[in-house]
Amino acid sequence: MQNERKIKNILVTGGAGFIGSAFIRYLLKEVPEFKGTCVNYDALTYAGNLENLKDVENDPRYVFQHGSILNQALVEHTCVEQEIDTIIHFAAESHVDRSISSPQAFLETNIMGTFHLLEVVRRHPSIHFHHVSTDEVYGCLGETGFFTEETPYSPNSPYSASKASSDHLVRAYGETYHISTCLSNCSNNYGPYHFPEKLIPLMILNCLNEKPLPVYGEGTNVRDWLYVDDHAKALWMLLQKGEKGETYNIGGESEKRNIDLLHDLIGMLAELTGTKKEVLQNLITYVRDRPGHDFRYAIDCTKIKTQIGWAPEHTFETGLKKTIEWYLSNNEWISNVQSGSYRTWVEENYINRN
């Protein structure tokens, strides 16, 4: 068993995104024993939103560094300046539909960006590198079975192919250069601060605005849903206890067909808002399925449970209720995202200065 790592200063790539910001909030709000520096390194592309971190932006342990992971020199400078001993890598293009229409950005960010980070670690081998990946690299399951850490890779979209490539780079660098790496593959995350192009926040906001609820095909595709705060806790535990060179699957153990998820969401939202369920159900609109749409994902979490001692704390029902309640209570965040005003602030304060 890996001796527990003593983490002093951590670089979080993509820390202004959905999962990265959840990890930073978890670290700074739920881990009081962490006394070091947490550097949020983010390019602030369309899904990067510093409003996700308002709760912790004044924490003396928090530092923001605007930059791209493609800028190897800046990554290295930041690591040296902040005496980084741990990198956790979230930064990625992640929306499957976008990868189908515009794949190049996914190859550049997900593959070359990971390469540049690994080159920094190769030059500074005292840094431990944890790579956050997806279960989509494994491809598609049938009606039964689960992904394990030994499941062969079989990606079916440009997004999942780019993540599979980055996974292979991480493993290869660990083997070839003997640097300290660890890798995790997670199922579909959901929770507060989720960018509204993704399924659950899109459906919540469309319900609230009585817009169509688009469902691919017949809605029979199955996903395993992981509440984002449970994922953040799993990652913190892996940073401390994960074995060098190992891979760990992280799942929510909450399989749902898309159409069943939508009916659950409608029922819960109707109850919380006093809206008639039938009104929202009438908004369901079936649309043409997307190319390469994997039928089912499901993760076997045995390894992380038995070796690390983690298990999801939220059922899908408890996590979904928290998620809906957050969206109902955060109109300003929603308005800023939908209007694009958060991007105006980013452009004025960061993009246009460079």
Order of alpha helices (4+ residues) and beta strands (2+ residues): beta-alpha-beta-beta-alpha-beta-alpha-alpha-beta-alpha-beta-beta-alpha-beta-beta-alpha-beta-beta-alpha-alpha-beta-alpha-alpha-alpha-alpha
